[in-house]
């Protein structure tokens, strides 16, 4: 091939190796330039089962029963889980002149699709955007709570949003073997970006009522992880970037595009901000599992 012919060709490397350093840790990342569609089911995904100080005996860093990626339509066609640029990464630390492996990470450049399972324990970073109309909140409220919401200008069609993350049953952040997800203590409901039909008056008053002990104005803001049997990774046709599972012997900050994601020792799952969005009805009532097999016991 001549230089002129070579100059008009375009393409993508199948395999890319990157190296980086953060503090005393050196990283080597292997990225595959691939688009992957996958439909997968596993009876149990359990990672990091060992005794851990402050955690229940017999618990695991990550334990998900009936785990699945992708879904199956009623007519038998597949909706695969879509992955781009999968990678694995190794982390080494210099210990007395020898490089020791202190972490390994498996991840995706971007991911889009259904993730299903009965989550019992989860260690990691999962940030969920809760957004929608306030009708489900009002349905949960008693007469006094509805009056306070009315004073704040909240009606059935008012658009609100909040951020949820892994918490304890009392609303404190909990990144290790969590069993609950919700609005952490001190955070509030608010108007969506751009305002929507939520007024500045409403946003200002709601900012005075923060979540405390898993409740805002007495309305529950925390829920068991097991309530959410199927989650959408990505929004619509927009994939989520930065999803990974890692294993490390110490706290490590994995680097993506110059930004670090802190992790704790053991197994760790990361689904970044914007990766999951649910509405208020789904928050209160949970999310039913979608069909993930041609012969699915959940639908027999």
Beta strands, then each sheet from edge to edge (+ up, - down):
strand 1: 15-22
strand 2: 25-32
strand 3: 35-38
strand 4: 40-49
strand 5: 60-69
strand 6: 71-72
strand 7: 78-79
strand 8: 81-95
strand 9: 98-121
strand 10: 124-133
strand 11: 159-167
strand 12: 180-182
strand 13: 215-216
strand 14: 219-220
strand 15: 222-224
strand 16: 230-233
strand 17: 240-241
strand 18: 244-248
strand 19: 253-256
strand 20: 259-262
strand 21: 266-278
sheet 1: 1+ 2- 8+ 3-
sheet 2: 1+ 2- 8+ 9- 5+ 4-
sheet 3: 1+ 2- 8+ 9- 16+
sheet 4: 1+ 2- 8+ 9- 17+
sheet 5: 1+ 2- 8+ 9- 18+ 21- 10- 11+ 12- 15+
sheet 6: 6+ 7-
sheet 7: 13+ 14-
sheet 8: 19+ 20-
end
